[in-house]
Amino acid sequence: MDAIKVEKNRCVLKLNNDFYPERIIKEGIDTFQNKERISFSEGRIIIEKNKNNNPEKVAYEFCDYLLSLIQGGSRWH
């Protein structure tokens, strides 16, 4: 992971593109969008605060989920 930047009402992730392929990131976002306000733009993942979440905690959970997709071989190869 390159960086997690916590701002006032959101958390911004900038991940290593060589390790986290874009299709894995998009698959993770599709899964997380059911409960979280999350978007992908210009190589950054943005997690917006809502009334029930801590964006930094969600960011770490999101990264863990991406790693599980990679380890599981989910459409990566």
Order of alpha helices (4+ residues) and beta strands (2+ residues): beta-beta-alpha-beta-beta-alpha
